[in-house]
Amino acid sequence: MTEDLTQTFARFASELRCEDIPLNTRERCKDLLLDALGCALAGYEGEDAPKVSRFAAALGKSEESSVIGGGKLSIAGATALNGFLITSVSLCDVYRPTATHLQPVVIPPALAIAERENASGRDLLTALAAGFEVTTRIGAGLDYRAFRAHGWHGPGVIGPFGATAAAGHLLHFNADKMAMAFGLAGSQAAGTFAAWGTSSVKFHQFRGALSGLMAALLAEQDFVATREFLTTPDGGFYATYSGVGPTNAAAKGLREHWELEQIALRPWPTSAANQAFVSALFELIQKHDVDAGDVSRMRIHLSKSSYDAYVHRRTINGKWEASGSVYYTAAIVLFDRELWMDQFEPARFNDPAVRRFALEQIELIADPALSGVQAIVDLEMNSGVTLSARCDEPKGTPENRMGRAEIEAKFRKGAHGRISDAQVKSVIEMISSLEEFPSVRVLMDELRECRK
């Protein structure tokens, strides 16, 4: 009898050992962890960070779990707030086949449980690999076109399974208990593109992290749930969210091919779809020493899907709206030759010259020759010359990876002013040798607020 897919993933997540993970994949998981920590430390700059901080504090009055760059909260509060901080300023990862962000969903419950259980770095690394792989594999098995056509948003729907896998691994679940935990995770799957353009898309992500934590903690108490959630015909994951069963891609080559290697990172704090045109624009600026005053018009060619998602996002009255606007992001890169937190402050998005250029001199074009995140930027110069650059694979994608040195540099930028230079150095060293590190609690101590 063929093993049910839920049980296949449950067995994989429960039985995975660090030595089963290829060295390059382990290093990739370290990259994802360090990058996420940098995203979280930068995340305090997000305009919704104080709101989510107050919400997280209300989830419980204990102080058992560390907040990245902050103090301590309840295990639920820290999971929720860390999840939000990682995604707060649009710097986190994306698994492009399902437009799902994994770092803010998988990492927070893993850190919370690892800290509570005084797990080793080796245990944490293995749990993260289990969580990332389960999430990407479940997504790879989807008919994503059908999934997206029904309006579902991946982080809140797919993400809880990976969060549960990571937390359940750290709690030493056997395959049966892990399968039951997946049933509890699936019972909380939620989130649609009705939230697109609002901060609710970030809620999907940190709520997914919290869903995974709750699923694991309930399963720890032997709370009964279906053990075949993914494939149950009536209300199961694949039947409900894509209308058909899983494709062969879900489990094909499991333990041999690591789908988590397809997770992309972001160099700049703007939407994943914006990374390509930003790459192309920086190329033009650097190659031709372009000054904003010399440009009469900018045309940005995008794939049809990206064009449809961003063509109407012209409002730039707040940080979140500015970071999600192709118009503003392109204008500020041209004016400032930089794209980090300072570029999304009110002083910049309210600058009359920047705003005028963004709304009057930038045109978006749906280009049928482009697909996915591909982009072309044309700059019409006052001299009559047109400069063009194309980007097919922006920095951070699996085809054009950020190296460890680049991720460390991003971490330092995100950490600036939030934790000390000594803490930054210590965290980088701990993660680089995570397999040998004896206690995640020490890592979390180093990640709390700056010690003057």
C-alpha positions, 0 to 999 in steps of 0.5 A: 500500500502506498504511503499517504503523502501527509505521512511521507512528509511527517516521517521525513520531518520527524526522522531527518538528521543533520548528517542526512542534509548535504553540506551545501544545503546546510549552508543554505539553511544558515544563509536563510537564518542569518538573512532572516535575522537581519530582516527582523532587526531592520523590521523595526523601521516598519510603520506597523511594528509598534502595532504588532508589538502591542498585539504580541505583548497581549498574547501572554504575560510571561517572558519565556521567549526572546524577540529578535532585537527586543526583549522577551515575551510569551512563546506565542507573542515572540513567535508572532512578533518575530514573524512580523519583524522578518517580513515588516520591511519587505526584505525577506525571502520568497519561494517563487513557484507559490509566491510564498515567504518561508522565513517569517513563517518557519523560523520564528516557531523554531527559534521559540521552541529551540530556546524553550527546549535549550536545543543545540544549533545542530537541532535548530539547523535540522529543524529549519531544513525540515520546515523549509523542505516541507513547505516548498515540497507541499507547494511544489505539488500544487496546481498553483494556477488553480490555487492562485485563480481562487485567490489563495495566498501561499504564506498563510495557507502553505506556510503553517505546515513548514512551521509545524514541521520545524517545531515538531522536529524540535519537540521530537515528534514521531511520524504519527504525531507529526502527521497529526500536527499537520492536520492541526496546521491545515485546520488553520490554513488561511489567507487570500489575495483580497489582502493584497496592497495592505499590511494584511499580507504580512499578517498572513505570514506571522499568523502562519508562524503562530498557526504552526506553533499552536499545531505543534503545542496541541499535538504535543498534548495529543490533541487528535486531528486527521493524519491524512490532511493533505490528501483527504478528498473532502476538505483536504489540502489539495482538494480544497485549494487547487481542486485536484490531487498533488502532482508528482513533484511533491515527493519526487526525489525527497531526501535527494533533491532539496527543493529549499534550494529554490528559495530566493532572497532579496537585497532591497526592501521592496517587493519580490517582483520589484527586485529585477527592475531595481537590478536593471536600473542600478546597472544603468545608473552605475554604467552610465553615471545617470543623474535624475535630472538628465532623464525625461521618462522611464519605461519599465517593462514587466511580465503580465502578472507583475504588471497586473499586480503593480500597475495601479499601486500609485499611492505613496502616502506611507512606508508600506505603500511606498515600498510596494509601488514600482513608481516610487521605488524606481523614482527614489533609486534614480534620485538617491542611487540607494535603496534602504530604509532611509528611502522610505521615510516621509521626507523622501516619499513626500519630496515634490520632485521625487513624487512628481517623477514617480507619478508623471514620468514613469510608465509601466508596460505589460510585455508579453515577451517577459515572464515571472520576475523578468524586467526591462528598464528604458531611460529616455534621456533629455539628450534624445538617447535611450538607455536600456537594461534587462534583468532576467534573474535578479540578485538573490534568486537561485540562479544569481545567489547572494553569497555569504559575504553579501548576506552578512553585509545585509545583516550588518545593515539591518542590525545597525543601531539595534544590536551592538557591533560585538553582538553582530560579530558574535551572531555571525560566528555562531551561525557560521558554525551552527552545527557545533553550537551547544545552545540556541539560548546563547544565540537568542541572548545575543539577538536581544536589544543592544547592551550599551 
